[in-house]
Every structure is written in structure tokens, then in C-alpha cells.
């Protein structure tokens, strides 16, 4: 048995509570913010500029890359939430939250890969939606958002919160900034100036049977021990951080596309492909890659439709998700994903489920869904006729 310092043991206790009660904590954390900030009444949070009245084609979102953008003014977690950075046996304190995770509770998928850091987001512009990005690393988000989640969980434990403790909910809504100063210093879930925010693209994939007039969709269970974010929750599939495919300099420009990022996630999460696409040796040739060629060809001829429904932030971890729907005609879907895997590097693939009011409503009511999945399914159901055409 590995000996832990008292502060490491306490960190592990809080982390276990945060993982175990992840769904309830997110719902409770959403109560710290005004009801009008919630997306479609779900825990996901968004300002007006992140919302869309109707779905827009994913390709209509214009992307801007600013490689020279200065880094964020990140508050000091050691002074504001020192319990998030415990003391080692040699008396030194961990420097970053990602260092603690790596040492005490590392999941099987935990790499500090390059990302496109979200700088600005305005989906409600009269001239069309826009997103601006700079350079970032995956651990940048872990060091801020996951540390903020840890601080919140520690506050709830200190207040004696249980899974459905009404008193803790009342405490949560009063004095949130005083109780969780690090979370407050980050300017909340939708603030971008004080943290390096990665963007994940969450895509609800619909297999559309035009002849029958029906659609179905798979779900992804994010297995504890495999992932660092949203373990133990259900999410749509695929989902992936918007990032280059590797460290080689040519990947930064070649992979700067929401669609190309999704294509890699389809290969990894539905087909079980490895994340290594050989891009450290040469850029990915998306025009020659069979899956990418088939999906992009379907996008061009209408057998595939890709939509954006908005953008939102998780109330607990501050993780930001672009809400997407990809509709694939049944013959093409079956050709590409008829042999989809049941298990992948991040969890289990479940389904298919009917995309109708009864099935989605039951899922929203009964399943522990990630906030982004809850918002995406709610919005997609409301816009079902538009999405299925």
C-alpha cells in the first residue's frame, strides 16, 4: 500500500466524492447561476452570444486562428484553493492540478496534447457565427476547470452535503464566491479571459431512415478510470477536444477544422481506431482517407448533414462544448458504422435508441447525462423537423 500524506489522502477523498456524485454536483453547481443562463432549462450554461435560435450548418461557422494571442491571466490556485494542490511526502506542494491527477488518480487516457484554445465565441453575429482560437495544451483546462470542480466538491463536503441534501443546495445558492474563491476568480463557467479554455465538439449522431421516417442514435458511457472528464456519465458520440492530431507543426493548420476533428473522433470512438494517425510523419490526407472521403462526400451530396445548435459550459468543470448534430442517411451509416465497436478507449458504446419524444424524454429523466448531452438532446428534439428535413 502506498503511504499518502494527510493532504494527499484528503485530496483523494474529495476527488472520489466528485467522481461519485458528478451528475448531482453539476446540477447543484448550476444553481449558483441565474436560471436564464441555462441552455434549454438544463444545467449547461451559456450567455446570449453562445446561443442559436435555429440550427445552422456546421460549415457556416467561421474560424479564426491567432497563434500569437497572449496567454490568459490565470488566478493562483495555490493561494485561493490550496487544498486542490496537496503536499507530497517530501514537504513540497504539487505545482499544478494536472500533476496531482497524474500522480494520484491518473486515468488511462491522460496526455498533455496541443489544443486550439477558445479565445472568443459569437454565434449570434448578424454576419454569421464565429469562433476565434489561439494555442493551448490539454492540461491547461485541467489545471483550471478541474481544479474549480475539486474546490466546489470540497465546499460541498465541508457543508455536509449528501447526494440530495436540500440544505446544501440552499447553501450553494448563497455566497458561492465567498465559499469558492478560485471558481469566482475564473469569472465563472463562461469566462474566457482567466483560463485557457479548450473546446470539445459534442456530436449527436443520427442514423436517418428516410423511407421509414425514423432516426436512431448511439450513446457513449464514459467509463471511470479511463477518462479524466465526466467519468460515470453518458454522453453523445462522438465527442472530442478540438485539437491538432499531433505535435508536428504542419498539423496545426491541416487540422484546424471542426469537421476534420469530428472525422477523427468518428474513427476512434465508433470504429475503435487508434488516435495515432501517423501525422507526426506527414499531415493527414483527408481527401484520400476512406472514412473522411466517404463522410465528406456525403456532406457534399446531402447524405450527411452537419448542424450546430449552440455552445455551452459545464457548471462544475467549466468545460466548453460545441453542440453539434450529424445526420447520416441509413444506407451510408450502415456502410460506415454498421460494425461499430461496443467498447473503445474511453468507455462503452450503447444503443441504438429511437430519436423520438418518448425515448429522449425517458433518457433525460432517468440517465446520468453530461450537461452538454442533456442540452444537446433537448435542443435536438425541439428542432427535430429541421434536423431531419
C-alpha positions in Angstrom: 0.0 0.0 0.0 1.3 3.4 -0.9 1.6 5.9 2.0 -0.1 9.2 1.4 0.4 12.4 3.2 -2.7 13.7 5.1 -3.4 16.3 2.4 -3.0 13.8 -0.4 -5.4 11.5 1.4 -7.9 14.4 1.7 -7.5 15.2 -2.0 -8.3 11.6 -2.9 -11.4 11.7 -0.6 -12.7 14.9 -2.3 -11.8 13.5 -5.8 -13.7 10.3 -5.1 -16.7 12.2 -3.9 -16.5 14.5 -7.0 -16.4 11.4 -9.3 -19.1 9.5 -7.5 -21.5 12.4 -7.3 -20.5 14.1 -10.6 -24.0 14.3 -12.0 -25.6 15.7 -8.9 -22.8 18.2 -8.3 -23.2 19.6 -11.8 -26.9 20.1 -11.3 -26.2 21.7 -7.9 -23.5 24.0 -9.3 -25.8 25.2 -11.9 -27.9 26.7 -9.1 -25.2 29.2 -8.4 -26.1 31.0 -11.7 -29.2 32.8 -12.9 -31.9 30.5 -14.4 -31.8 32.4 -17.6 -28.2 31.4 -18.1 -29.2 27.7 -18.6 -29.5 26.2 -22.0 -33.0 24.9 -22.7 -33.5 24.6 -18.9 -30.6 22.2 -18.5 -27.5 22.6 -16.3 -25.4 23.7 -19.3 -24.7 27.4 -19.2 -24.4 30.0 -22.0 -24.5 33.8 -22.5 -26.7 35.1 -25.3 -23.7 35.2 -27.8 -23.3 31.4 -27.5 -26.9 30.6 -28.4 -28.7 29.9 -31.7 -32.4 30.4 -32.3 -32.3 27.7 -35.0 -29.7 25.2 -36.1 -27.1 26.4 -38.5 -24.9 24.3 -40.8 -21.6 23.4 -39.0 -19.7 24.6 -42.1 -21.2 28.1 -41.7 -19.2 28.7 -38.5 -16.1 30.8 -39.4 -12.9 30.0 -37.6 -10.1 32.4 -36.8 -6.7 31.3 -35.6 -4.5 33.7 -33.6 -1.3 31.8 -32.8 0.3 34.9 -31.2 -2.6 35.5 -28.8 -1.3 36.2 -25.2 -2.0 33.6 -22.6 -4.7 34.1 -20.0 -4.4 35.9 -16.7 -4.9 32.7 -14.6 -5.5 33.2 -10.9 -3.2 31.4 -8.4 -4.9 28.2 -7.3 -2.3 27.6 -4.6 -3.4 30.8 -2.7 -7.1 30.6 -3.4 -7.7 26.8 -3.1 -4.6 25.3 -1.6 -6.4 22.0 -0.8 -6.5 21.4 -4.6 -2.7 21.1 -4.5 -1.7 18.8 -1.7 1.7 18.4 -0.1 3.9 15.5 -1.0 5.9 13.3 1.4 9.0 15.4 0.9 7.1 18.5 2.0 6.8 20.2 -1.4 3.4 21.1 -2.8 2.2 20.0 -6.2 2.6 22.8 -8.7 -0.4 22.1 -11.0 -3.7 20.2 -10.6 -2.8 18.0 -13.6 0.4 16.9 -11.6 -1.8 15.8 -8.8 -4.1 13.8 -11.1 -1.2 12.2 -12.8 0.4 11.2 -9.5 -2.7 10.1 -7.5 -5.6 9.3 -9.9 -4.5 9.2 -13.5 -7.0 7.7 -16.0 -5.8 5.6 -18.8 -6.4 8.5 -21.3 -4.4 11.5 -19.9 -2.0 13.3 -22.2 -1.0 16.9 -22.4 -1.6 17.3 -26.2 -1.8 20.6 -28.0 -5.2 22.2 -28.4 -6.9 25.1 -30.0 -7.6 27.4 -27.1 -11.0 29.2 -27.4 -10.5 33.0 -27.3 -13.8 34.4 -28.4 -17.2 32.9 -29.3 -20.1 34.8 -31.0 -22.6 32.5 -32.7 -25.3 35.3 -32.8 -23.5 37.7 -35.1 -25.6 39.2 -37.8 -23.0 38.3 -40.4 -22.7 34.7 -39.2 -21.3 32.7 -36.3 -17.6 33.0 -35.5 -15.1 31.3 -33.2 -11.5 32.5 -32.5 -8.7 30.3 -31.2 -5.2 30.6 -30.0 -2.7 27.9 -28.9 -3.2 25.8 -25.8 -2.5 22.5 -24.1 -5.0 20.0 -22.7 -3.6 20.2 -19.2 -4.3 24.0 -19.2 -8.0 23.2 -18.9 -7.4 20.5 -16.3 -5.4 22.9 -14.2 -8.2 25.4 -14.1 -11.6 23.8 -14.7 -10.9 20.5 -12.9 -9.4 22.4 -10.0 -12.5 24.5 -9.8 -14.6 21.4 -9.7 -12.5 20.0 -6.9 -12.9 23.2 -5.0 -16.7 23.0 -5.4 -16.8 19.4 -4.3 -14.6 20.2 -1.2 -17.0 23.0 -0.3 -20.0 20.7 -0.5 -18.3 18.0 1.6 -17.4 20.7 4.2 -21.0 21.7 4.3 -22.0 18.1 5.0 -23.7 17.7 1.6 -25.3 14.4 0.6 -26.5 13.4 -2.9 -29.9 15.1 -2.4 -29.3 17.4 0.5 -31.8 20.3 0.2 -29.8 22.3 2.8 -26.6 22.0 0.8 -28.5 23.3 -2.3 -29.6 26.3 -0.3 -26.0 26.9 0.8 -24.9 26.5 -2.8 -27.0 29.4 -3.9 -25.8 31.8 -1.3 -22.3 33.1 -1.1 -20.9 31.0 -3.8 -18.0 33.4 -4.5 -17.0 33.5 -0.8 -17.1 29.8 -0.4 -15.2 29.0 -3.7 -12.9 32.0 -4.3 -10.9 30.2 -7.1 -14.1 29.5 -9.1 -15.1 33.1 -8.7 -11.7 34.4 -9.8 -12.0 32.4 -13.0 -15.0 34.6 -13.9 -17.4 31.7 -13.9 -18.0 28.9 -16.5 -18.5 31.2 -19.5 -15.5 33.5 -18.8 -12.6 33.0 -21.2 -10.1 35.7 -20.1 -8.8 34.0 -17.0 -8.3 30.4 -18.1 -7.1 28.5 -21.2 -10.4 27.0 -22.3 -10.3 24.0 -24.6 -13.4 23.4 -26.8 -14.9 20.0 -27.2 -17.2 19.2 -30.2 -20.1 17.1 -28.9 -22.0 15.5 -31.8 -25.3 13.7 -31.6 -25.1 11.2 -34.5 -28.5 10.3 -36.1 -29.0 7.4 -38.4 -31.9 8.6 -40.5 -34.1 6.1 -42.3 -35.9 8.4 -44.7 -38.2 5.6 -46.0 -39.5 4.8 -42.5 -39.3 8.4 -41.4 -37.4 7.4 -38.2 -34.0 8.1 -36.7 -31.9 6.4 -34.1 -28.7 7.4 -32.2 -26.0 5.7 -30.1 -24.7 6.9 -26.7 -21.3 6.8 -25.0 -20.8 5.8 -21.4 -17.6 7.4 -20.2 -16.0 4.8 -18.0 -14.4 5.7 -14.7 -10.7 5.0 -14.8 -10.5 5.6 -18.5 -11.2 9.4 -18.8 -10.4 12.5 -16.8 -13.6 14.3 -17.6 -17.3 13.4 -17.0 -16.4 9.8 -15.9 -19.5 7.8 -15.0 -21.8 9.9 -17.2 -23.5 9.3 -20.5 -22.6 11.5 -23.5 -23.4 11.7 -27.1 -21.0 10.2 -29.6 -18.5 11.2 -30.9 -17.1 13.9 -28.7 -13.6 15.2 -28.9 -11.4 18.2 -27.9 -10.8 20.5 -30.8 -7.1 20.0 -31.3 -4.4 19.2 -33.8 -3.8 15.5 -34.4 -0.2 15.7 -33.2 2.8 17.8 -32.2 4.3 18.2 -35.7 4.0 21.8 -36.9 2.1 21.0 -40.1 -0.9 19.6 -38.1 -1.8 22.9 -36.6 -3.1 24.3 -40.0 -4.1 21.0 -41.5 -6.4 20.0 -38.7 -7.9 23.4 -38.0 -11.4 22.4 -39.0 -14.3 21.4 -36.8 -15.3 18.8 -39.4 -11.9 17.2 -39.7 -11.7 17.0 -35.9 -15.1 15.1 -35.9 -13.9 12.7 -38.6 -11.0 11.6 -36.4 -13.4 11.1 -33.4 -15.7 9.0 -35.5 -12.8 6.7 -36.4 -11.7 6.5 -32.8 -15.0 6.3 -30.8 -17.3 4.4 -33.2 -14.7 2.3 -35.1 -12.1 1.8 -32.3 -9.2 3.2 -34.4 -6.1 4.4 -32.7 -5.5 8.1 -32.1 -2.2 7.9 -33.9 -3.0 8.8 -37.5 0.7 9.0 -38.5 0.6 12.7 -38.5 4.0 13.1 -36.9 5.5 11.9 -40.1 3.2 13.7 -42.6 -0.1 15.6 -42.5 -3.3 13.5 -42.6 -4.5 13.3 -46.2 -8.2 13.7 -45.5 -9.0 13.5 -49.3 -7.5 10.0 -49.5 -8.6 8.6 -46.1 -11.6 6.3 -46.9 -13.7 7.3 -43.9 -13.1 11.0 -44.4 -13.6 10.8 -48.1 -17.0 9.0 -47.7 -18.3 11.3 -44.9 -17.2 14.5 -46.7 -18.6 13.2 -50.0 -21.9 12.6 -48.1 -21.8 16.1 -46.8 -21.4 17.4 -50.3 -24.3 15.4 -51.8 -26.7 15.6 -48.9 -26.5 12.1 -47.5 -24.8 13.7 -44.4 -26.0 16.9 -42.8 -23.9 18.5 -40.0 -25.5 21.2 -37.8 -24.6 23.4 -34.9 -27.1 24.1 -32.1 -25.1 26.3 -29.9 -22.3 26.4 -27.3 -22.3 25.9 -23.6 -20.2 25.5 -20.5 -20.4 22.7 -17.8 -21.4 24.3 -14.5 -19.0 22.1 -12.5 -15.8 21.8 -14.5 -16.3 24.8 -16.8 -15.6 22.5 -19.8 -17.0 24.1 -23.0 -18.8 22.1 -25.7 -20.0 23.0 -29.1 -23.3 21.3 -29.6 -23.5 19.5 -33.0 -25.8 17.1 -34.7 -24.7 14.9 -37.6 -27.5 13.3 -39.6 -26.4 10.3 -41.8 -28.7 8.6 -44.2 -29.2 5.0 -43.2 -27.5 3.2 -46.1 -24.3 5.3 -45.7 -24.4 5.0 -41.9 -24.7 1.2 -42.2 -21.9 1.1 -44.7 -19.6 3.1 -42.5 -20.6 2.3 -38.9 -22.6 -1.0 -39.2 -19.7 -2.7 -37.5 -19.3 -0.1 -34.7 -17.4 -1.2 -31.6 -19.1 -1.8 -28.3 -16.1 -0.7 -26.3 -13.5 1.9 -27.0 -10.6 3.6 -25.2 -12.9 5.9 -23.3 -15.8 3.7 -22.4 -18.8 1.8 -23.9 -21.0 2.5 -26.9 -24.7 1.8 -26.2 -27.8 1.9 -28.3 -29.2 2.5 -30.8 -32.1 4.4 -29.3 -35.1 5.9 -31.1 -34.8 9.6 -31.7 -38.4 10.5 -30.7 -40.1 12.3 -27.9 -40.8 9.2 -25.7 -37.2 7.8 -25.9 -35.4 11.1 -25.5 -37.6 12.2 -22.6 -37.1 8.9 -20.8 -33.3 9.3 -21.3 -33.4 12.9 -20.0 -35.4 11.8 -17.0 -33.6 8.6 -16.0 -29.9 8.6 -17.2 -27.0 10.4 -15.6 -26.2 12.6 -18.6 -23.3 15.0 -19.0 -24.7 18.6 -19.1 -23.8 19.0 -22.7 -25.6 15.9 -23.7 -28.7 16.9 -21.8 -28.8 20.3 -23.5 -28.0 18.8 -26.9 -30.7 16.2 -26.8 -33.2 18.7 -25.5 -32.4 21.2 -28.3 -32.2 18.5 -31.0 -35.7 17.1 -30.1 -37.1 20.7 -30.3 -35.6 21.1 -33.7 -36.2 17.5 -34.9 -38.1 18.5 -38.1 -35.3 20.9 -39.2 -32.6 18.4 -38.5 -34.2 15.6 -40.4 -35.5 17.8 -43.1 
